[in-house]
Structure formats: structure tokens, C-alpha cells
Amino acid sequence: MNVVIIGNGVTGVSAAIRIRQLQPDWKITMISGESEYHYSRPALMYIFMGHMGYKNTKPYENSFWPKNDIHLIRDWVTEIDTGSKRLLMQKLDPIYYDKLLIATGSKSNKFGWPGQDLKGVQSLYDLMDLRELYENTQEVKNAVIVGGGLIGIELAEMLHSRGLHVTFLVREKSYWDNVLPAEESSMINNLIKQENMELLLERELKEIIDDGNGRVGGVITNKGEKIDCGLVGLTAGVSPNLDLIKESNIPGGRGILVDGGLRTQIEDIYSAGDCAEIVTEGEGRNLIQQVWYTGKMQGKVVGETIAGMDSVYDPGIWYNSAKFLNLEYQTYGQVNNAQGLLSIPGEKNLYWEHQNHLHSLRLVHNGNEILGVNVMGLRYSHKICESWVRDKRTPDYVLDNLFQANFDPEFFKRYESNIVGTLKEQII
């Protein structure tokens, strides 16, 4: 049996490892045009800032792949011929497969802005973007970042570390308030301004201006403002990378359509990770998840499906973590954004924020059980926070056991006494 995997991100790698565990005699080939070896994509910013070298971002030694008999190919797939079960390649001869996993991830959004293809306009998603960023920051003093969210704040920190003045164009009323509650979003606003970055809210990009030499010279906003800059970072989200299926008979919607076992509608072809759209039964919206840990989980499940197990992907309790400059963030379960679009009847919030606006804790509950947790600027145990939601613990139980969740180093200041006192008063 010959299994071919397109993509060597966390999803493709997790699938390859799981298949090898279950099928020691199968041939496994992993293809990527971006890099020969799997690396940690979230570590791109640390490479740029000099905190890590590229070799330190690889979770596995180079020898891991031949030891596990996983063949690596550095090339781009240009076409999937499902009838002949072959992949047409940019440089190499066609590659044939018995089973195929498409794990091509996401690509950065572009919305047809005038000037978006000028030199000095770029996204931040992969190694090619990182290489381009080294070139685009040469002799540049000012940058504009279009869009908020996690990639935007990472790029801002990278540019700020090189001495560039950063201006954000964020279409929302507050930073990332389509995800964060109002108070947490306000914390990010304050932090950005404290770092001497400019935050322009309710602004959208209208046009990128040519400096006369084919390079970006500035931008025009939807309110007519002209901002001079030598670099524009496009970080207005990502979308499933569907380029390879556009000319094929593999069905797609927002992503590559798959069932709960991550099978496409074409026999022996599977998809998982950022590029996959899991079809749900009934009236619920199909599921697309584009964070690292869900990619890893889906990789494991699709590996089991390919290997012959009857596995079904269960997204479980939602979790995400990030870092907004120096402010760490964790979220578990159901925590609604500032618009409250997903709020449920009877939902209540317990919220504590330190007066320095660098630490906060939010507990979402329905009176009887915890539905979600937001942690900002504190280090709380993933295992414990997730268990509060999974085990449907009461607000009183969580507050009585809050000290157990904190795993900051010994000499870090603890805030649990203040948090518990404040939140106990809010329980009605």
C-alpha cells in the first residue's frame, strides 16, 4: 500500500506518524514544496527576532524520517489526476498513490485591493513569506498592518523589534472583538498603544499606493487618510488552500468537503487540517478549524481512517492559546465575543481584571456549570481549565479550587485571593 501526503505541516506529519504506527509495512511519502523537513510554523516570528534558529524549530531530528521509513519529497504538486491516481509535479516525474491525504493548510486572504501585488506588500504564513520579510524590511521605517487578530499582532511585534513604526488598520470597533469579549479586547488596545504602535479602529484598506518604482509608498484608508509606509502586511485572516482541487473532481465548498472520518467523496482521497471542511448533519454549519492543536488532532484521526480504523473526529472542548506582545492568552469552551452573537439563554459572566490591565480572568456559566474560561496574563493549567468545562463544574467549585490551576514560577506574584473575593461577590 502506497500512501502519499501532500503537505508536511502538523496535520500531515501527525497523520504520517499514526499510519506508520498502525501499518509498519506500508509505503508513506510526504510532499512539500515549501521545505524538506517539518518545522513549527508558529515559530516563524522567533526566527525573525533572533530568538531561535531554523534548525531549532524542527520538532524531529532529520534522522527521524528515514528511521520511520517516511519518504520526504521537496517539490510542488501541480495537479491531482484522480482517475489514474497520480500527482503531476512541478519538477519531478508523476507520483502514483493508492491512498492520498491532502493537507495543504491555509493561505492568506487577499481581497483584490488596488496595489496588493506591489513590492513590499506581503503576508506572514510560511517560510517564503519569512524570506520576503527579510528583504522588505531593508531601509524601511514605517509599516502598515491590515487586519487584527493573531497573525497581525505577531507581525507587528516582529517589525517593532527591528525599529519600524507600526500602524494597524482594524475594521472592528476594538482589536479582535469579533473573537474576544469587550474587556479583553480593550486590554489589547491599551497594550498596542503602550508599545507606541498606532491603532486605527474602524478602518479598512482602500488602496495601496505605488511609489513610482513598483514598490509600496503608502496606503489610503476607507476614510480617505493617506499613510506613508514602505511595507504593508496583509493579515486579514486565512482561508483553506483549495488551489489543488480547483481543476479536479474533488468536491469543495469553503474547504475540501469531508465526512467525520475525514474522507472526501472521492474514494481513497482524504483531507484534514486547515484546508478541510467537515460536513455536519442537520442545520449546523460545516466545521472548519484552523489552529495548531486541531490540525494535530485531525492528523491523528485521518491517519487512523487511512490505516483502516473506524475513527471519527471529535473536536471536543474548544481551546486556543496565543501571545499578544507580552500578554499570554488562553481560552476554553464557550466564551463569546464583544458582539455576543453566539450567546446562549441564561449565560452569565464572572470577570476580574487587575488595575494594571495586564491580568484578567473570565468564567462563563449558566448558573449551574462552567461553560467557558478566558485567561489573560496568567499561566493556568490546560488540564485543569479544560476539566472545569468537561466535568461541568459549578462556579463555586472553580473558585474554591482556583489556586490549583496557577502554575506560574514560585516567585511570580499570585492574584487568586483577589480574584476569588471579587468573583464570589458577582455570583447571584
Secondary structure, DSSP 8 states (H G I E B T S, - for coil): -EEEEE--SHHHHHHHHHHHHH-TTSEEEEEESS-SS---GGGHHHHHTTSS-GGGG-SS-TTHHHHTTEEEEES-EEEEETTTTEEEESSS--EE-SEEEE---EEE-----TTTTSBTEE--SSHHHHHHHHHHTTT--EEEEE--HHHHHHHHHHHHHTT-EEEEEE-SSSTTTTTS-HHHHHHHHHHHHHTT-EEEES--EEEEEE-SSSBEEEEEETTS-EEE-SEEEE-S-EEE--GGGTTSS--BSSSEEE-TT-B-SSTTEEE-GGGEEE--STTS--B---SHHHHHHHHHHHHHHHTT--------S-EEEEEETTEEEEEEE----TT-TT--TT-EEEEEE-TTSS-EEEEEE-SSSEEEEEEESS-B-HHHHHHHHHTT--HHHHHHTGGGGB---TTS---HHHHHHHHHHH--
